[in-house]
Amino acid sequence: MTQSIPAWLRGAGILSARQIEALAGAGGVVAAEPLAAGQIQPASLDLRLGRRVWRMRASFLPGQGASVMERVERLALHEIDLARGAVLETGSVYVAELLESLALPAEISAAANPKSSTGRIDVFTRVIADRARAFDTVGPGYNGPLFAEISPRTFPILARTGARLSQVRFRNASTILDNEEHAALHARDPLVTSSAPVFINGVGVSIDLEGFGDNGLVGYRARRHTGLIDIDRVGAHDPRDFWEPMHADARPGARRELVLDPGEFYILASKEAVRVPPDYAAEMRPFDPLVGEFRVHYAGFFDPGFGVVEAGGAGARAVLEVRSHDVPFILEDGQTIGSLVYERMAERPARLYGAGLGSNYQAQGLKLSKHFRAPD
């Protein structure tokens, strides 16, 4: 890959699917196996697990002077072969080699995030590059392998070579909108269905505790000590074996609130429907810990076209993965719990999220991950 950016990659912002294909074709993405169908999304590339994964003593970053493999050789407890599938246990930390490595031009950087389905089953995963001093961040011009740190928090998982837990976006310069630009974009192309949106480090997103449907379904709380989730099987698991439904208090005058128990994992949904216009991509950022001891949304990428009518996404909510830390915390209906940060695309994607791409979460309401059958 040449160090000067070619004409077909120019345009400030996040690279589109066409540009990612061109980047891969020019050697900027090097795959140990050919890229699979559907692996390139409108604004991101799915990353696949390789054959080897190591159970680690602890999480780590390699630091400026070391490779990931140098740290793995020193800290690994044992190596596991994923070719036939292997169980990754809760409470353990693993590092897996990925089938994709990078040889980026000097002007192109990358950022990773868990896929939506990964976050919704409470699997904490982060991408690590050689000499990295931060997770999920790949600097401009990086040339080397990629690895994934994997830590199942609630459910043990069955994983194989080729499984997709993470995704990566490529950008030619940062084009993140500031507060004024977010407000201006919302004024001409509404981003959320809110009569009074808040623009602080993005567009504020609040929690819905009124409930969905006739039974007032508020969300799901994960069960403990469950069976395995096979991450390659779609619609194969009974949600009753893994999730406890939660409903709004139907008593007259009851407060719409939820007490988050420390260490428990919840699937909730935003009060607002969310839209991502075709020329933009978005990311859900963790909420400011100074406002509450909880974390929302492991999987932060929203592709162009999410929630857009012409892509079949009218009324799409943001599904929120929520975990409280250390102390119980009370969420109230309508409380702001996160922010969506929008960024310009380098070019408009030819195909949008949900537009015939087999996207699992377009037009979603309160929805579990794709691994589960639709609840009764």
C-alpha positions in Angstrom: 0.0 0.0 0.0 1.4 3.4 -1.0 1.9 6.0 1.7 0.0 8.7 -0.3 -3.7 8.4 -0.3 -5.1 7.5 -3.8 -7.9 9.4 -5.4 -10.6 6.8 -4.7 -10.0 7.1 -0.9 -10.2 10.9 -0.8 -12.9 12.7 1.0 -12.8 13.6 4.7 -14.8 11.4 7.0 -15.6 7.7 7.5 -15.0 5.4 4.6 -18.0 3.9 2.8 -18.4 0.2 1.9 -17.1 1.0 -1.7 -14.0 2.7 -0.3 -13.4 -0.2 2.2 -13.6 -2.6 -0.7 -11.1 -0.5 -2.6 -8.8 -0.3 0.4 -8.8 -4.1 0.8 -8.2 -4.5 -3.0 -5.1 -2.2 -2.7 -3.7 -4.3 0.2 -4.8 -2.0 3.0 -6.8 -4.8 4.6 -5.0 -8.2 4.5 -7.2 -11.2 5.2 -5.8 -14.7 6.0 -9.0 -16.0 4.3 -11.1 -14.2 1.6 -13.5 -11.7 2.9 -17.0 -13.2 3.4 -20.3 -12.1 2.0 -21.8 -9.4 4.2 -18.6 -8.7 6.0 -18.3 -5.2 4.6 -21.1 -3.0 6.0 -22.2 0.5 4.8 -19.6 2.2 7.0 -17.6 -0.6 8.6 -15.8 -4.0 8.2 -16.6 -7.0 10.4 -13.6 -8.6 11.9 -13.3 -12.4 12.2 -11.7 -14.6 14.8 -8.7 -16.6 13.7 -7.8 -20.1 14.7 -5.9 -19.4 18.0 -7.2 -17.8 21.2 -5.3 -17.7 24.5 -6.7 -17.6 28.0 -4.9 -14.8 29.8 -3.8 -14.0 33.3 -5.2 -10.5 32.9 -6.1 -7.8 30.4 -3.2 -5.8 29.0 -2.1 -3.2 26.5 1.2 -3.9 24.7 2.5 -0.3 25.0 4.6 1.6 22.5 7.6 -0.7 22.5 5.9 -4.2 22.3 3.8 -6.4 20.1 0.7 -8.1 21.2 2.3 -11.6 20.7 5.2 -10.6 22.9 2.7 -9.9 25.7 0.7 -13.0 25.0 3.7 -15.3 25.2 4.5 -13.8 28.7 0.9 -13.7 30.1 -1.0 -16.5 28.5 -2.2 -19.4 30.6 -2.9 -21.7 27.7 -3.7 -21.8 24.0 -7.1 -22.9 22.5 -7.9 -24.0 19.0 -11.0 -22.4 17.6 -11.1 -24.5 14.4 -13.7 -26.9 15.8 -15.2 -24.4 18.3 -14.4 -23.8 21.9 -16.2 -22.6 25.0 -15.2 -19.2 26.4 -16.1 -19.0 30.0 -17.5 -16.1 32.0 -15.1 -14.3 34.3 -12.1 -15.1 32.1 -10.1 -12.9 29.7 -9.1 -14.2 26.3 -7.0 -12.8 23.4 -7.8 -14.1 19.9 -5.9 -13.5 16.7 -8.0 -12.0 14.0 -8.1 -13.1 10.3 -7.7 -9.5 9.2 -4.5 -7.4 9.5 -3.9 -3.9 8.2 -1.5 -2.0 6.1 -3.0 1.5 6.2 -2.0 4.6 4.2 -0.5 7.3 6.2 -3.7 9.4 6.2 -6.1 6.6 7.2 -6.8 5.6 10.8 -9.3 3.1 12.3 -11.5 2.7 15.3 -13.2 -0.5 16.5 -16.3 -1.4 18.5 -18.2 -4.6 19.4 -20.9 -5.6 17.0 -24.5 -5.0 18.3 -25.1 -8.7 18.8 -21.9 -9.0 20.8 -22.9 -6.2 23.2 -26.4 -7.6 23.7 -25.1 -10.8 25.1 -22.8 -9.0 27.4 -19.6 -10.1 25.8 -17.0 -7.4 26.4 -14.6 -7.3 23.5 -11.9 -4.8 22.4 -9.5 -4.7 19.5 -5.7 -4.5 20.2 -3.0 -3.5 17.7 0.8 -3.8 18.2 2.3 -1.0 20.2 -1.1 0.2 21.1 -1.6 2.4 24.2 -5.4 2.4 23.9 -8.0 -0.3 23.0 -10.1 -0.1 19.8 -7.8 2.5 18.3 -5.5 2.0 15.3 -3.3 4.9 14.3 -2.7 6.3 10.8 -0.4 4.2 8.6 -0.5 1.2 11.0 1.0 -1.9 9.4 0.5 -5.1 11.4 -1.9 -7.7 12.9 -5.0 -7.2 14.9 -6.2 -9.1 18.0 -9.4 -9.2 20.0 -9.6 -9.2 23.8 -12.8 -11.2 24.7 -14.4 -11.4 28.2 -17.9 -13.0 28.5 -19.5 -11.3 31.4 -22.9 -13.1 31.9 -23.2 -16.0 29.4 -20.6 -18.5 28.4 -20.2 -18.6 24.6 -19.3 -21.1 21.9 -17.0 -19.5 19.4 -15.3 -20.7 16.2 -12.8 -19.4 13.6 -14.6 -16.9 11.4 -17.0 -15.7 14.1 -17.6 -11.9 14.0 -17.5 -10.2 17.4 -16.0 -6.8 16.4 -16.2 -4.2 13.7 -13.8 -1.5 12.5 -14.4 1.9 10.9 -11.8 3.6 8.8 -11.5 7.4 8.5 -9.6 10.0 6.5 -9.6 12.8 9.1 -12.0 13.2 11.9 -15.3 15.0 10.9 -17.2 14.6 14.2 -19.9 17.3 14.6 -19.7 19.8 17.4 -22.8 20.8 19.4 -23.9 23.6 17.0 -23.4 21.3 14.0 -25.5 18.6 15.7 -28.3 21.1 16.3 -28.2 22.4 12.7 -28.3 18.8 11.3 -31.2 18.0 13.5 -33.1 21.1 12.4 -32.9 20.1 8.7 -33.0 16.3 9.1 -34.3 15.2 12.5 -32.0 12.8 14.3 -34.3 11.8 17.2 -38.0 12.0 17.9 -37.8 14.5 20.7 -39.6 17.8 21.1 -36.6 19.2 23.0 -33.4 17.4 22.2 -30.3 18.0 24.2 -27.0 18.7 22.4 -24.1 18.1 24.7 -21.3 16.2 23.2 -23.7 14.8 20.7 -27.5 14.2 20.8 -28.9 13.1 24.1 -30.7 9.8 24.3 -33.1 8.9 27.2 -34.5 5.7 28.7 -38.0 4.4 28.1 -39.6 2.9 31.3 -43.2 3.4 30.2 -43.1 0.0 28.6 -43.8 -1.5 25.2 -47.0 -3.4 24.1 -50.1 -4.2 26.1 -48.1 -5.8 28.9 -45.8 -2.7 29.5 -42.6 -4.6 28.8 -39.7 -2.4 30.0 -36.7 -4.6 29.3 -34.9 -7.8 30.1 -32.6 -8.8 33.0 -30.0 -11.5 32.3 -30.3 -14.7 34.2 -27.3 -16.3 35.9 -25.8 -19.8 35.4 -27.3 -20.4 32.0 -26.3 -22.7 29.2 -24.1 -21.7 26.2 -24.8 -19.2 23.6 -23.6 -20.3 20.2 -22.6 -17.0 18.6 -22.9 -18.4 15.0 -26.5 -19.6 15.4 -29.2 -17.0 14.6 -32.6 -17.5 16.2 -31.6 -20.7 17.9 -31.9 -20.0 21.6 -35.1 -19.7 23.7 -35.0 -16.3 25.4 -36.8 -17.7 28.5 -33.6 -19.7 29.3 -31.5 -16.6 29.4 -33.6 -13.5 30.2 -36.1 -12.4 32.8 -38.7 -9.9 31.3 -39.4 -6.8 33.3 -42.7 -4.9 33.2 -43.8 -1.4 34.2 -45.7 -1.1 37.5 -49.3 -1.0 36.4 -50.6 0.4 39.8 -52.2 3.9 39.4 -49.7 6.6 40.2 -46.7 4.2 40.3 -43.4 5.8 39.4 -41.7 4.8 36.2 -38.3 3.9 37.5 -35.9 1.0 37.7 -33.4 0.1 40.3 -30.2 -1.2 38.7 -28.6 -3.9 40.9 -24.8 -3.9 40.9 -23.3 -6.5 38.6 -26.6 -7.3 36.8 -27.0 -6.8 33.1 -30.1 -5.3 31.4 -31.4 -4.8 27.9 -33.5 -1.6 27.7 -34.5 0.8 24.9 -34.4 4.5 24.2 -37.5 6.7 24.4 -36.6 8.4 21.2 -36.6 6.8 17.8 -33.2 7.4 16.2 -32.2 8.3 12.6 -28.9 8.3 10.9 -29.0 10.3 7.6 -27.3 8.6 4.6 -24.4 11.1 4.6 -23.5 10.4 8.3 -22.6 7.7 10.7 -23.1 7.7 14.4 -21.7 6.3 17.6 -23.3 5.9 21.0 -20.9 7.2 23.6 -20.8 5.9 27.2 -22.5 8.3 29.6 -20.6 10.6 31.9 -19.7 8.6 35.0 -20.1 11.8 37.1 -23.8 11.6 36.6 -24.3 8.0 37.6 -22.4 4.8 38.3 -23.6 2.9 35.3 -22.5 2.0 31.8 -24.6 2.0 28.7 -24.1 0.5 25.3 -21.0 -1.6 24.6 -21.7 -1.6 20.9 -21.7 1.9 19.7 -21.8 2.0 15.9 -24.9 3.1 14.0 -24.6 2.9 10.2 -25.9 5.3 7.6 -29.6 4.7 7.1 -30.4 3.4 10.6 -34.0 4.4 11.3 -34.4 6.0 7.9 -37.8 5.4 6.3 -36.5 4.7 2.8 -34.2 2.0 4.2 -37.2 0.4 6.1 -36.2 1.7 9.5 -39.0 4.1 10.6 -39.3 4.3 14.3 -36.1 2.4 15.2 -35.1 2.7 18.8 -31.6 2.5 20.2 -31.4 -0.7 22.2 -29.3 -0.1 25.3 -27.0 -2.5 27.2 -26.9 -1.3 30.8 -24.8 -2.3 33.8 -24.6 -0.7 37.2 -21.2 -0.4 39.0 -20.6 -0.9 42.7 -23.8 0.6 44.1 -27.5 0.3 43.2 -28.7 3.1 40.9 -32.2 4.4 40.1 -33.1 5.1 36.5 -36.2 7.2 35.9 -38.3 7.3 32.7 -37.0 9.9 30.3 -33.6 10.2 32.1 -30.8 11.0 29.7 -28.4 8.1 29.7 -26.1 8.5 26.7 -25.3 10.6 23.6 -25.2 9.8 19.9 -22.2 11.5 18.2 -22.6 12.0 14.5 -19.7 12.1 11.9 -19.7 12.8 8.2 -19.1 10.1 5.7 -16.3 10.5 3.2 -19.0 9.7 0.6 -22.6 8.5 0.7 -22.8 4.7 0.7 -24.4 3.1 -2.3 -26.5 0.9 0.1 -27.9 1.9 3.4 -28.2 -0.1 6.7 -31.3 -2.3 6.3 -31.7 -1.8 2.6 -31.6 -5.4 1.5 -28.4 -6.1 3.5 -29.9 -8.6 6.0 -29.5 -6.1 8.8 -30.9 -7.6 12.0 -31.9 -4.4 13.9 -33.5 -2.1 11.4 -36.9 -0.8 12.6 -36.3 -2.4 16.0 -38.1 -1.7 19.2 -37.0 -3.5 22.4 -35.1 -6.3 20.8 -32.7 -9.0 22.1 -29.7 -10.1 20.0 -30.1 -12.1 16.9 -29.2 -15.3 18.7 -32.7 -15.6 20.3 -36.1 -16.5 18.9 -38.7 -13.8 19.1 -40.2 -13.8 22.7 -43.8 -14.9 23.0 
